[in-house]
């Protein structure tokens, strides 16, 4: 646990205020990032059912999880040990009983079974079976959708969180530099991924890294027509494009970054595409400041690139920070048309104005936080198409 208890208490206070707006009296939190945000809980235990119970009339929440993971809650959270309630291992992957049966029993015992209960309906970690069993065991409760309540509280970072993301940015920058340096004709994608992963985990001499929520994304050649492919064991070929998207991670806080490498000289179209995308990216970063809406950033991008005949269908970026697999995004604000979220200082985003096509593809991104009068990126790398000549040298084309 690396946050003062006072900060956790403030986070809970703000979460309870959001709960009250939705008339939720008890919030069942299953998203591990949200559990971490409110208590510090940190373990690779999210593959089994676990939850944090936040009640509007109790000062401390209750953690409920597998017996084998209860000590993780004692080690990593600020909770009193009596607020850590384990369920027996007989509930794990059982065909006859379910952990939500145990949760329902506990809520009934403490008199929370007839209240307005919010559940994270749109969470990776809350299944249809979970909801079914809760409904069965808490028939007198009124269930409400509590999705993203904590996520929206998380969107504005504290100074301590920004510091963690700055460290993540340094780790991500180092990993990207090493990855770019290694990409070349004859080098296998899996070996580049291994080098990147080593840099992500080892971090710097001053601070180590953490495992990121997403593995390195390394499409090459025709696979660059789509963004979310990983590596293969196939050696890179002269003339191929290789996209690298990764994140530095420090104590679960992320700073993603993407760059594109061309092995051999780029085509005229590829060079022009990269220049247009970079122009749009820079225009967005120059425009960002407190008070602007997410959709206004997208408008700046679109007006900058459309005069060159470039269009982008997918969103331009999204809020991100603290998270666990399978995503580093917060699932709240997106930089796209129609999102009227107003930027305030210490909001953090991944701005990724990439173009993927069956022809030339180019991806570049920056993670940034909103400052009092603009924004600041978490990494410091040249915003260029990286050109490798097929040997050991690395050139940047502007």
N, C-alpha and C positions, 0 to 999 in steps of 0.2 A: 504494500500500500504506500503510495508516494504523494498523497494529497492530504492536506490538513482536514481534520474532521469538520471544521467550520465550513470548509468549501463543500463538503458532502451535504451538510445540513442546509446550506443555501440552495444547492441543486434540488434537494428534496422539497424545499419550500416552494421553489418555482414550479416544480412538477405538480405539486398539490394544487397550486393555483390553476394550472391547466386542467387538472382533473375536475376542479369545481366548475369550470366553464362548461364542461360536458356533463355535469351532474353525476360524475363517477366518484363513488365513495371508497372503493377498493380497486386498486390497479394490479393486475397480475402480469408481471414483466418476465418474458421469456427470452427476449433478445439479449445475448451475452454482452453486447456493447452497452446496452442500457443498464444491465446489472452492474457492469464495471463502473459506469459513470456515476451511479448512485452509491455504490458500496466499496468499489475497488476489487470485487471478485474477479479472479483471473485464473482460469484453468481450461485445459482442453477437455471439457466435460460436457460440451453443448451437443454431443451426439446422443446423449440420453436426456430425458425430461428433467428440467430444473426450473425454478422460478423464484422471483423476488415478489413478495406480497407487500405492497405499499398501501397503508390505510390512513385515511384522512384524520382519524382520531387517535393515532398512535405515533409517538415520537420516533420510534425505530421500526424499520420494516422487518419482515421475516424472510429468511432464505430457506427454501425447501429443495432438497436434492438428494442424490444418491448417497448412501452411507460412506462409500469409498471416497466421496468428494467433500464430505463435511469438513474434514480438516483443512482442505484448501480454503474453504470459507473462513475458518478460524485464522488461518495464516495471512490471508490477503485482504480481509475486510476489517472495518471498524466496528462491526456489530458485536453486541454482547453474545457470548456463547449460547445462552439460553434462547436466543433468537435464531439460532441455526438448528433447523429441524431436519434430520435425515430420514429417508424412507428405506426400509430393508431391501436388500438386493433381490429378494423374491419378486419385487415389482419390475425389475429390469428385463425388458424384452420377454415379458410373460404373456401367455395366451389366455390367462384366466383373471389377471388383475392388471390394473394400470396405475401409473404414478398419480394421475389426476384423481383417482379414487382416494388416494391418501391425502392429496391436497384438499379435496372436498371435506374429508373427515376433520382435518385440522381447522379449516375455516368454520366448520360447524361448532367445534369445541370452543373456539374463541369468540363465538357470537357474531361472526361476519357473514353468515349464510343467508341472511334475508336483506341484503343491501344491494345497491347498484354496483355491479362488478364489471370493470372494464378489462377486456383481454386484447392482446396484440393480435388481432385477426389476420393482419397482413405481414406476418413474420415468418421467416424461414424455419423458425424453431418451434412453431406452434401448429400442430397438425389438426386435421379434421377429427381424428380420434380423440385428441385432447379435449376439443370443444364438446364433443359428444359426451364424454365421460363427466366433464364438469357440469353440463346440463343435467345429466342423470343424477349426480350426487348433490347438486345444489338447486333443487327444483323450486325453492322459494326465493331464489335470487333473481334479479333482473340483470341480464347481460347486455352490455353496451360495447361498442367498438372503441377500444383504447389504442388503436394503432397510431404510431408516430408521436404520441404525446411526449415521451422523453426525447425522441429524436429532435423535435422542434425546440426543446429546451437546450439541447446540445449544440444547436447551430451557432450560437455565440460563444466563443471560447474565452476562457479566463487567461490571464497572463501566463499562468503555469502551463496551461495547455498549449499556448502558442510557443512557449519555450521548447516543449516536447516536439512539436511539429517542426520547429527550426532544426532540431537535432535530426529528425527524420529526413528533412530536406538535405542536410549534409550527407547523410548515409546514402540517400537516393542518388545524389550527384556523383558520389564516388563510385557507386555501383554502375551507373550509366556510363561514366568515363571508361571504366574497365571493360564493360560490355562492348562499347563502340570500338575500343582499341583492339579487341580480339576478333571482331567480325572481319572476315576476309575469305577470299576464294580458297576452298579446300578445308576450311574449318567447319566442324560439325556444330549444328545448332545446339545440341545437348551439352556440348562442352562450353559454349557461351553461357547457357543457362546455369551451368554449374559454377562458373566464375562469378556471375552476377549474384547467385544465391550465397556464395561464400562472402562476398562483400556486404550483402544485406545483413547477414547474421553477425559477422565479425565487427562491423561498424568501424569505429575509429579507436585510436589508443586511449582517447578520453572517455568514450562511452560506446557500449556495444549496441548491436541492433537486435530487432525482434523479428519473428516470422511475419511476413505480410499477409494480408487477407486474400490477396490474389498472387499467384505465381507469375514469374516473368512471362509476358506475352511476346512471342518472337516469330510472327509469320514471315515467310520469305518467298520470293518469286511470285508465282500466281496466287499463293495463299495470302498475300497482302491485300487482296480484294475484300477481305473481311477482317474485323479487328480482334476477335477474341480467340485466336488460335495460339497454341503454345509452340514448343519447339519440336523438331524431329531429329533423327540421327543422321540425316542426309547432309553431306558437305555443301556449303554454299558454293555457287557457281559465279564465274565472271559474268558481269552484266546484270546480276540479280539485285533487287531491292530487298532490304531487311528492315523491318520495323521493330523497335524495342520499346515496350511499355512496361514500366515497373514502378515500384514505390520503395522509398526508405520507410522503415517502421521503427519507432522508438516507444517502448512501453505502450504498445497498441495504437499509437497515433501515427498516421500515415502522411506522406507527401509524395504523391505520384508524379511521374514525369515520363514523357515520351520523346523519342527522336527517331529519325529515319536515316539509314545508311545506304548509299549506293556503291556497289562494288564495280568499279570501272566508271568511265565518264557517263553522266546522265544524258538522256535524250533532251532535245530542246523543250519538248512538252513537259518533261519532268522538272527541268530547271525552272520553267515558267510557273508551273503549278506550285512548286515549293516557295517561290518568291511571293506569289499572291497570298498563299496561306499564311506565311510569316508576316506579311503586311497587315493582314486582317487580325492576326494575333496581337501584334504590337499596337494596333489601333484600339483594340479592346482594353489592353492593359493600361494604355494612356488615358482611356475614358473612365475607368472604374474609380469610384469614390463613394463615400457615404451619401445616401440619399437617392442614388439611382436604382432603378428596378432591374431585376434580372433580364426582363424582356428588352430593356433598352440596350443592354450589352449586345444581345443577339442582333438588334437592329444596326448597331455600329458595324458588326461583323458583316452582315448581309450587304449593307450599302458599300462597304469597302471592296468586297470580292465580286459582287454581281456585275460590276462594270467590266470585269475581266472574263465574264462568262462562267464563273465558278458558283456552284450551288451546293448546299449541304442539307440533307433531310434530317439527320439525327440531331439531337440536342447538342449545344455547344459546350456545356459543362454542368457541374453539379456540386452541391456541398459535400464535404467529406471530412474525415478526421479519425476519431476513435472507432475501431471496428475489428471484427473477427471474420474468418472465412464465412461466406464466399465473396464478400464485397467490402471495399473500403468506403463506398458512398454512404451518405446518411439517409437517403431516400426522402429528402425534404425539398429544398429549393433546386430548381434546374434553370440553367441559362438557356432559355428558349422563348419563343413567342407565346404570350399568354401568361407567363409567370410574373406576377406583379410583386413578388417578394422584394422589399426594399433593403438594400445593403446598409449595414451598420458596422462600425469598427469591430474587428476580431471575428467576423464571419470568414470562413475558409472554403475555398473552391478549387476544383480541378477544372481548368479551362483547356479543352481539348478540341481545337478546330481542325479535325482531321478529315481527309477526303479519301474514301476507299472506293475503288472502282475496278472493273475487270481490265482496265488499261493501267495507266500509272496511278499509284497510290502514294499519299504522303501524310505522315502523322507527326505531329509535334504538339507538345503540351507544356503547360506550366501550372503548378499549384501555387496559390497565393492567399494572403490574408488581407482583409480590408484594413487600412490604416485611417488615421484621423483626416487625411487629405488626399488619399489615393489608395494604392495597394503595393504590396511587396511580395516578390516571389520567394519561395522557400529554397530554391536552388539557383545556381549561377553557372549556366552553361550557354555557349553560343547558340543562338537561334538560327540554325543553318541546316541545309542538307549536307550531311556528312559524306564526303567522297573518299572511298578507299581505292587505291590504284591496283589492288590485287597483290600487293606486297605488304610491307610493314608500316608504311607511312600513312598518316591521317591528315587530310586537308579539309578545310572548311570553305565552302563556296558561298559567297554573299551576293 
